[in-house]
Amino acid sequence: MGIAITATEKAILQKITIPPRPEALIKIGEEAKKPEPDVSKIASTIAADVGISSAVLQVVNSAAFRRAKEIQSIQQAVMTLGFKRLLPLVKSVALKSSMGQAEKLADFWDTATKVANAASIAADLMRKPNLKDHSYMLGLFHNAGIPIMVLEYDDYGEMMDMAASEGWPAVVEEERGKYGTSHCTISAILGQKWKLPAIMIEVIYYQMDVEGLYTSGELSDTALDLMSILKLARHAVSYETNGDANDPEWAQVEDSILERYDMNEIDLENLREQLLEKMAE
């Protein structure tokens, strides 16, 4: 199922600046489309962008990707992980670089990185290792519309304050009333422009419209797995920060996730504890 953009949103989106893909990503994408991509050329292109390559090496050597030996170069990363596993990470760190590091977004990027790490770990714990790399990219990309909204609207800080007190589900409705669109839609549009997999764009778009989603048949099983991993990761990061404080976003999906994976509340609590332990390592 695709995403639906209203005529009003189309008009709004024409006025909003969506950061373009960096030149390095465009070159990598062109090479990857060839019948026989030159992996060494792809590695060289990544390595030539110092900001992206250094950030990628930091990620692949982080706790979320635990390796016995440290990876010391992009060439080694490509050989060890493979191009298909590395590309989502390259896109993720390129996104962060393209947005700049404005001081008012420091906490946002810190949280996004935590969610990305937690999502990667959660994919393993939920026995979905094939979704590990996409989960990391989803964790970093899913709210990428927020920095765009911050830079576009001077009063968007009010929305972030509201999210801290009432949760993001309430904010989405406020956004639609105030701006005619939401950060979820902006995030999905950015995902399209950055050539993210269609399944990931759907998860990003529907992330706050989850009522009845798990039984509607609108999303594929894989998309629902990614949604569940993302929600569990966001809940774990929220729990790590706020403890047992009310988490409206988690309350929206908890029962659906329990039912989908045939878990009870004790199973879920154990899963959350395992996730928090691995996040702390």
Secondary structure, DSSP 8 states (H G I E B T S, - for coil): ------HHHHHHHTTS------HHHHHHHHHHTSSS--HHHHHHHHHHSHHHHHHHHHHHTSGGG--SS---SHHHHHHHH-HHHHHHHHHHHHHHHHH---GGGHHHHHHHHHHHHHHHHHHHHTT-GGGHHHHHHHHHHTTTHHHHHHHH-TTTHHHHHHHHHH-HHHHHHHHHHHHSS-HHHHHHHHHHHTT--HHHHHHHHHTT--TTHHHHS-S-HHHHHHHHHHHHHHHHHHHHHHTTS--HHHHHHHHHHHHHTT--HHHHHHHHHHHHHHHH-
